[in-house]
Amino acid sequence: MEIVTRRQGEVAEGTVNREHLDDIVLLGRNWGMDKGHVLTQFLLVMYELGKDDHVEDLFNSVTRLLDVDMFLDHGIAIVCVRLSTALSILKKAKQCRGILAMLDADTCEWVREQARTTRAQKPDIVAINEEGSLISLDNTQALILRMKRMSSVNRIDAYALSVMCETLLKAVDYLET
């Protein structure tokens, strides 16, 4: 799926070129992959690179074609990297410690462990964007909510990640006021 990674670089600000995406899908089909698998991989790479805004419309139009299990497994890993990074940054702010103390310790440890494992397997995954800022927690929360809607079973991990992200958003809001 290196072609997916290389082609994502051609994504203009805020859009996905449908012709390029069609080329990627066609190439995947020639390699024996179904369209849903290729689209799932493409979306995951874009989320790994922090380009959530670029694929929002695409996600909504192809949700029914996605490999749900793959998207959920890899999506949770992406979210864990982002949340772990946010947690590390926010812990340094003394003003946030009271809010962060409300987080479930087991969930925090699980998120850190998942993030370590994911970073070891995919060192190119980003939690800090090109401008040096944390990937938007609002985008991360939107990804978590998408995953919760996709799941036919109530995944405890997605719920726990959502609660954690909401708490981190409160800490960020507190810092900005």
Buried (B, 14 or more C-beta within 10 A) or exposed (E): BEBBBEBBEEBEEEEBEEEBBEEBBEBBEEEEBEBBBBBBBBBBBBBBBBBBBBBBEBBEEBBEBBBBEBBBEBBBBBBBBBBBBBBEBBEEBEEBEEBBEEBEEEBBEBBBEBBEEBBEEBEEBBBEEEEEEBBBBEBBBBBBEBBBEBBEEEBEBBBBBBBBBEBBBBBBEBEEE
